[in-house]
Amino acid sequence: MDSRPDLPKTLLDNLLTAVVLLDTNMVVHYVNPAAEQLLGVSARRLLGHSLEQLVEYLSLDLERLRACLKIGQGFTDNEVTLVVEGEAKLVEVSVMAVFENHEQLALMELRKIDQQKRISQEIQQHAQQLAARDLVRGLAHEIKNPLGGLRGAAQLLEKALPEESLKEYTGIIIAQADRLRNLVDRLLGPQRPGRHQVHNVHSVLEQVRRLVELELPPGIKIERDYDPSIPDFEMEPDQLQQAFLNIVRNAAEAMGDQGSIRLKTRTVFQITIHGKRYRLAAEIRIIDNGPGIPEAIRDTLFYPMVTGKEGGTGLGLSIAQNLIDQHKGRIECVSWPGHTEFCIYLPLRK
């Protein structure tokens, strides 16, 4: 017996918008072909199963969905992360209550917004980077000048002190002035591209792997999934190594004592980076199964001084983005509990 309600099925089946019908127990009663395509799962596997069983992660508040069924008031969530069979999709969700055979059902409309979000995020990140760089440059100038004066005065005072024991205090002043100067230099990061040479990206990743494995606890493993067909291309190896190292170290620190980090490379065709179209690019993915990035900092993740770690400086990802940008590349991040993935695109040009 067909469990789907008696709705204008032909109309729903021909909609480009994905439609899913749920009952009060969040069990799927109907999906149209657009929903099958969006979710990447056939109707046969979806019907009769609860939403919680079908998705690995859903950022939509299910209590809000149940409230819609209870009081009959619909709602829209403009940005919902949906993970099905390991693949994350960003969707806009509209929910309304409908009646059929004296039963209240929730009709969900899902529209994929990955591409629009990606373009918007890239523009936003680029604007953030430029604004943060200008701000930090201005602050660096204002901070470095008085720091130099303080350090110089402390050195002169140290020479004039009559007792050796008092020099401990001037030493503290000098050490702290140097620490602040180093912090400012790290905030600024490399301001010019290094000397590019034709090099292999897997050699850079292997160097990163070796460095990080020296620091890792025994419970964290690094897996490799390399595409050997990626050709050597022009890069500054030390700068790329630093960028990858910052991301991999962040992943390792977030996982504690257990987990895995996967280094994956592929070739992608016809990709747009910062508004420019490239025929060929290298795709480097750094994937971990840690706790995920806190939602509160996801949109400002690449800002300097933004961090989810206690005692962290928040400079690692900002510097990584700057270094990737100097290679005409792009960096993206997607994260949910149990999965964080940084994807770096680097154009391959002769």
RODO-2510 file (C-alpha; in nm, 4 decimals, decimal comma):
residues 350
     n   res          X          Y          Z
     1     m     0,0000     0,0000     0,0000
     2     d     0,1364     0,3410    -0,0950
     3     s     0,1945     0,5408     0,2247
     4     r     0,2166     0,8719     0,0410
     5     p    -0,0697     1,1144     0,0992
     6     d    -0,3168     1,1953    -0,1772
     7     l    -0,1542     1,5170    -0,3000
     8     p    -0,1152     1,6387    -0,6584
     9     k     0,1712     1,3943    -0,7043
    10     t     0,2350     1,4830    -1,0685
    11     l     0,2892     1,8470    -0,9762
    12     l     0,5251     1,7615    -0,6886
    13     d     0,7154     1,5088    -0,8982
    14     n     0,7898     1,7735    -1,1601
    15     l     0,9030     2,0449    -0,9211
    16     l     1,2709     2,1457    -0,9353
    17     t     1,2540     2,2191    -0,5627
    18     a     1,3170     1,9213    -0,3336
    19     v     1,0082     1,8274    -0,1297
    20     v     0,9964     1,5938     0,1719
    21     l     0,6868     1,5058     0,3777
    22     l     0,7312     1,4051     0,7443
    23     d     0,4867     1,2896     1,0085
    24     t     0,4916     1,3767     1,3796
    25     n     0,7550     1,1071     1,4431
    26     m     0,9805     1,2613     1,1770
    27     v     0,9216     0,9579     0,9501
    28     v     0,9461     1,0258     0,5756
    29     h     0,6151     0,9706     0,3901
    30     y     0,7061     1,1166     0,0507
    31     v     1,0021     1,2546    -0,1428
    32     n     0,9936     1,3889    -0,4965
    33     p     1,2665     1,3180    -0,7574
    34     a     1,4321     1,6541    -0,6862
    35     a     1,4727     1,5499    -0,3212
    36     e     1,6203     1,2133    -0,4249
    37     q     1,8727     1,3985    -0,6404
    38     l     1,9576     1,6526    -0,3709
    39     l     2,0037     1,3921    -0,0991
    40     g     2,1714     1,1403    -0,3291
    41     v     1,9458     0,8630    -0,1934
    42     s     1,6567     0,6816    -0,3650
    43     a     1,2958     0,7124    -0,2461
    44     r     1,2931     0,3402    -0,1686
    45     r     1,5663     0,3920     0,0927
    46     l     1,4063     0,7075     0,2339
    47     l     1,0387     0,6143     0,2745
    48     g     0,9365     0,4779     0,6125
    49     h     1,2570     0,5882     0,7868
    50     s     1,2928     0,8694     1,0389
    51     l     1,4906     1,1808     0,9525
    52     e     1,7357     1,1121     1,2378
    53     q     1,8169     0,7704     1,0858
    54     l     1,8741     0,9109     0,7366
    55     v     2,1051     1,2042     0,8070
    56     e     2,4396     1,1989     0,9821
    57     y     2,4107     1,5630     1,0825
    58     l     2,1427     1,8296     1,0509
    59     s     2,1915     2,1817     1,1834
    60     l     1,8153     2,2441     1,1723
    61     d     1,6542     2,2432     1,5168
    62     l     1,4191     1,9415     1,5143
    63     e     1,2255     2,0814     1,8106
    64     r     1,1344     2,3751     1,5897
    65     l     1,0135     2,1271     1,3287
    66     r     0,8001     1,9456     1,5864
    67     a     0,6606     2,2792     1,7066
    68     c     0,5550     2,3538     1,3488
    69     l     0,3522     2,0309     1,3466
    70     k     0,2036     2,1065     1,6861
    71     i     0,0915     2,4665     1,6319
    72     g     0,0720     2,4686     1,2514
    73     q     0,3050     2,7683     1,2034
    74     g     0,5631     2,7409     0,9256
    75     f     0,9156     2,8827     0,9185
    76     t     1,2212     2,9243     0,6950
    77     d     1,5868     2,8668     0,7793
    78     n     1,8142     3,0277     0,5204
    79     e     2,1264     2,8224     0,5935
    80     v     2,1048     2,4591     0,7021
    81     t     2,3895     2,2091     0,6868
    82     l     2,2721     1,8612     0,5914
    83     v     2,5087     1,5624     0,5861
    84     v     2,3965     1,2450     0,4093
    85     e     2,6363     0,9525     0,3524
    86     g     2,9389     1,1669     0,4349
    87     e     2,8544     1,4486     0,1947
    88     a     2,7667     1,7921     0,3312
    89     k     2,5065     2,0050     0,1549
    90     l     2,4084     2,3608     0,2340
    91     v     2,0360     2,4200     0,1855
    92     e     1,7606     2,6696     0,2500
    93     v     1,4697     2,4977     0,4260
    94     s     1,1062     2,6110     0,4344
    95     v     0,8603     2,4155     0,6467
    96     m     0,4801     2,4335     0,6556
    97     a     0,2126     2,2146     0,8151
    98     v    -0,0376     2,0325     0,5906
    99     f    -0,3353     1,8072     0,6732
   100     e    -0,4052     1,4788     0,5022
   101     n    -0,6498     1,2083     0,6175
   102     h    -0,6870     1,3819     0,9576
   103     e    -0,3090     1,3649     1,0070
   104     q    -0,0823     1,6653     1,0380
   105     l     0,2322     1,6448     0,8238
   106     a     0,5318     1,8715     0,7784
   107     l     0,6076     1,9672     0,4190
   108     m     0,9739     2,0584     0,3803
   109     e     1,1080     2,2421     0,0779
   110     l     1,4856     2,2292     0,0334
   111     r     1,6840     2,4493    -0,2040
   112     k     2,0538     2,3930    -0,2512
   113     i     2,2589     2,7102    -0,1931
   114     d     2,6148     2,5692    -0,1921
   115     q     2,7283     2,7608    -0,4995
   116     q     2,5815     3,0955    -0,3943
   117     k     2,7228     3,0539    -0,0435
   118     r     3,0650     2,9584    -0,1782
   119     i     3,0825     3,2679    -0,3998
   120     s     2,9557     3,4916    -0,1196
   121     q     3,1981     3,3349     0,1286
   122     e     3,4931     3,3773    -0,1076
   123     i     3,4122     3,7466    -0,1606
   124     q     3,3605     3,7935     0,2131
   125     q     3,6837     3,6146     0,3063
   126     h     3,8819     3,8189     0,0558
   127     a     3,7331     4,1421     0,1914
   128     q     3,8015     4,0250     0,5480
   129     q     4,1611     3,9476     0,4618
   130     l     4,2229     4,2884     0,3031
   131     a     4,0543     4,4733     0,5914
   132     a     4,2402     4,2718     0,8556
   133     r     4,5731     4,3214     0,6760
   134     d     4,5258     4,6992     0,6568
   135     l     4,4201     4,7131     1,0210
   136     v     4,7166     4,5055     1,1377
   137     r     4,9631     4,7098     0,9304
   138     g     4,8336     5,0289     1,0911
   139     l     4,8501     4,8794     1,4402
   140     a     5,1969     4,7361     1,3752
   141     h     5,3312     5,0811     1,2942
   142     e     5,1748     5,2296     1,6085
   143     i     5,3005     4,9459     1,8303
   144     k     5,6530     4,8921     1,6927
   145     n     5,7703     5,2514     1,7312
   146     p     5,7038     5,2832     2,1080
   147     l     5,8241     4,9250     2,1611
   148     g     6,1575     5,0153     2,0026
   149     g     6,1818     5,3173     2,2319
   150     l     6,1002     5,1101     2,5415
   151     r     6,3560     4,8465     2,4490
   152     g     6,6268     5,1049     2,3816
   153     a     6,5563     5,2866     2,7088
   154     a     6,5708     4,9559     2,8991
   155     q     6,9100     4,8739     2,7428
   156     l     7,0517     5,2159     2,8384
   157     l     6,9118     5,1817     3,1903
   158     e     7,0659     4,8348     3,2203
   159     k     7,4125     4,9755     3,1493
   160     a     7,3690     5,2488     3,4103
   161     l     7,2405     5,0283     3,6926
   162     p     7,4802     5,0092     3,9889
   163     e     7,3730     4,6618     4,1044
   164     e     7,3743     4,3440     3,8953
   165     s     7,0598     4,2125     4,0666
   166     l     6,8543     4,5061     3,9346
   167     k     6,9289     4,4050     3,5772
   168     e     6,6749     4,1244     3,6133
   169     y     6,3966     4,3837     3,5803
   170     t     6,5380     4,5501     3,2704
   171     g     6,5835     4,2009     3,1237
   172     i     6,2097     4,1388     3,1723
   173     i     6,1267     4,4662     2,9929
   174     i     6,3532     4,3769     2,6984
   175     a     6,2201     4,0184     2,6771
   176     q     5,8558     4,1340     2,6788
   177     a     5,9255     4,4040     2,4183
   178     d     6,0819     4,1362     2,1939
   179     r     5,7847     3,9052     2,2516
   180     l     5,5385     4,1755     2,1469
   181     r     5,7469     4,2628     1,8424
   182     n     5,7524     3,8970     1,7356
   183     l     5,3750     3,8773     1,7833
   184     v     5,3267     4,1801     1,5581
   185     d     5,5595     4,0287     1,2956
   186     r     5,3555     3,7054     1,3042
   187     l     5,0341     3,9030     1,2683
   188     l     5,1712     4,0720     0,9586
   189     g     5,2902     3,7433     0,8111
   190     p     5,4941     3,7322     0,4895
   191     q     5,4028     4,0398     0,2883
   192     r     5,5620     3,9387    -0,0398
   193     p     5,5515     3,6155    -0,2384
   194     g     5,8662     3,4086    -0,2001
   195     r     6,0839     3,2963    -0,4850
   196     h     5,8748     3,0499    -0,6839
   197     q     6,0179     2,7318    -0,8300
   198     v     5,8738     2,4225    -0,9962
   199     h     5,8122     2,1755    -0,7151
   200     n     5,5955     1,8778    -0,6205
   201     v     5,3043     1,9417    -0,3845
   202     h     5,3244     1,5880    -0,2432
   203     s     5,6849     1,6487    -0,1340
   204     v     5,5590     1,9498     0,0612
   205     l     5,2775     1,7471     0,2200
   206     e     5,5168     1,4657     0,3105
   207     q     5,7449     1,7142     0,4857
   208     v     5,4422     1,8428     0,6807
   209     r     5,3429     1,4862     0,7701
   210     r     5,6888     1,4035     0,9008
   211     l     5,7039     1,7202     1,1112
   212     v     5,3592     1,6717     1,2651
   213     e     5,4042     1,2987     1,3343
   214     l     5,6954     1,3860     1,5630
   215     e     5,4536     1,5822     1,7831
   216     l     5,1456     1,3563     1,7669
   217     p     5,0264     1,1307     2,0515
   218     p     5,0115     0,7594     1,9578
   219     g     4,6304     0,7674     1,9208
   220     i     4,6295     1,0104     1,6263
   221     k     4,7129     0,8768     1,2813
   222     i     4,7795     1,0560     0,9523
   223     e     4,6394     0,8906     0,6393
   224     r     4,7402     0,9750     0,2803
   225     d     4,5303     0,9644    -0,0340
   226     y     4,7416     1,1247    -0,3064
   227     d     4,6701     1,1645    -0,6771
   228     p     5,0055     1,0925    -0,8477
   229     s     4,8870     1,2535    -1,1723
   230     i     4,9156     1,6075    -1,0281
   231     p     5,2091     1,7654    -1,2118
   232     d     5,4833     1,9721    -1,0530
   233     f     5,3994     2,3421    -1,0633
   234     e     5,5397     2,6794    -0,9633
   235     m     5,5242     2,7444    -0,5901
   236     e     5,7198     2,8708    -0,2938
   237     p     5,7600     2,5345    -0,1107
   238     d     5,8430     2,6808     0,2329
   239     q     5,5385     2,9063     0,2275
   240     l     5,3027     2,6256     0,1240
   241     q     5,4582     2,4011     0,3869
   242     q     5,3837     2,6650     0,6514
   243     a     5,0226     2,7013     0,5327
   244     f     4,9567     2,3243     0,5363
   245     l     5,1421     2,2857     0,8671
   246     n     4,9228     2,5473     1,0384
   247     i     4,6047     2,3647     0,9299
   248     v     4,7289     2,0142     1,0178
   249     r     4,8560     2,1273     1,3593
   250     n     4,5206     2,2913     1,4329
   251     a     4,3482     1,9620     1,3503
   252     a     4,5844     1,7629     1,5720
   253     e     4,5390     2,0006     1,8668
   254     a     4,1584     1,9908     1,8331
   255     m     4,1406     1,6098     1,8512
   256     g     4,3140     1,5526     2,1828
   257     d     4,4551     1,1996     2,2085
   258     q     4,2474     1,0058     1,9524
   259     g     4,1535     1,0513     1,5878
   260     s     4,2761     1,0612     1,2315
   261     i     4,3860     1,3254     0,9836
   262     r     4,3594     1,2546     0,6109
   263     l     4,5696     1,4315     0,3470
   264     k     4,3921     1,3991     0,0127
   265     t     4,4876     1,5441    -0,3272
   266     r     4,2999     1,5537    -0,6558
   267     t     4,2987     1,7426    -0,9850
   268     v     3,9980     1,9633    -1,0626
   269     f     3,9021     2,1149    -1,3971
   270     q     3,7440     2,4470    -1,4904
   271     i     3,7470     2,6223    -1,1532
   272     t     3,6977     2,9894    -1,0671
   273     i     3,9300     3,1370    -0,8047
   274     h     3,8891     3,5007    -0,6995
   275     g     3,6849     3,5686    -1,0128
   276     k     3,9406     3,4187    -1,2517
   277     r     3,8760     3,0981    -1,4458
   278     y     4,1451     2,8280    -1,4480
   279     r     4,1434     2,5218    -1,6684
   280     l     4,3260     2,3074    -1,4134
   281     a     4,3945     2,3247    -1,0391
   282     a     4,5308     2,1075    -0,7601
   283     e     4,2841     2,0310    -0,4820
   284     i     4,4343     1,9585    -0,1394
   285     r     4,1964     1,8440     0,1331
   286     i     4,2954     1,8205     0,5003
   287     i     4,0238     1,6232     0,6809
   288     d     3,9965     1,5318     1,0490
   289     n     3,7364     1,3521     1,2589
   290     g     3,7693     1,5814     1,5590
   291     p     3,4918     1,7668     1,7429
   292     g     3,4345     2,0220     1,4665
   293     i     3,4739     2,3992     1,4634
   294     p     3,2459     2,5915     1,7036
   295     e     2,9603     2,7483     1,5093
   296     a     3,0244     3,0862     1,6746
   297     i     3,3592     3,1325     1,4953
   298     r     3,2969     2,9622     1,1595
   299     d     3,2213     3,2842     0,9718
   300     t     3,5264     3,4659     1,1156
   301     l     3,7598     3,1665     1,1140
   302     f     4,0303     3,3340     0,9035
   303     y     4,0364     3,6595     1,1030
   304     p     4,3593     3,7179     1,2959
   305     m     4,3200     3,6625     1,6716
   306     v     4,0068     3,4433     1,6260
   307     t     4,0539     3,1048     1,7913
   308     g     3,8558     2,8248     1,9524
   309     k     4,1551     2,7049     2,1564
   310     e     4,2245     2,8192     2,5089
   311     g     4,5474     3,0161     2,4988
   312     g     4,5581     3,0150     2,1163
   313     t     4,6767     3,3219     1,9243
   314     g     4,4379     3,2797     1,6309
   315     l     4,7148     3,3510     1,3785
   316     g     4,7609     3,0086     1,2150
   317     l     4,4642     3,0160     0,9745
   318     s     4,5024     3,3863     0,9002
   319     i     4,8643     3,3296     0,7950
   320     a     4,7671     3,0146     0,6002
   321     q     4,5039     3,2100     0,4046
   322     n     4,7555     3,4846     0,3294
   323     l     5,0107     3,2334     0,1982
   324     i     4,7532     3,0503    -0,0162
   325     d     4,6323     3,3850    -0,1517
   326     q     4,9884     3,4699    -0,2560
   327     h     4,9805     3,1535    -0,4685
   328     k     4,6590     3,2817    -0,6389
   329     g     4,4745     3,0049    -0,4548
   330     r     4,1630     2,9699    -0,2421
   331     i     4,0926     2,8033     0,0902
   332     e     3,7518     2,6812     0,2105
   333     c     3,6292     2,5088     0,5231
   334     v     3,3290     2,2921     0,6044
   335     s     3,2718     2,1503     0,9517
   336     w     3,0203     1,9645     1,1645
   337     p     3,0607     1,7530     1,4793
   338     g     3,2979     1,4680     1,3967
   339     h     3,4222     1,6160     1,0697
   340     t     3,6274     1,9208     0,9690
   341     e     3,7575     1,9663     0,6158
   342     f     3,9838     2,2373     0,4767
   343     c     4,0011     2,2446     0,0982
   344     i     4,2797     2,4358    -0,0778
   345     y     4,2701     2,5052    -0,4519
   346     l     4,5963     2,6004    -0,6247
   347     p     4,5909     2,6841    -0,9969
   348     l     4,8253     2,4782    -1,2170
   349     r     4,9876     2,7025    -1,4767
   350     k     5,2875     2,6582    -1,6987
***
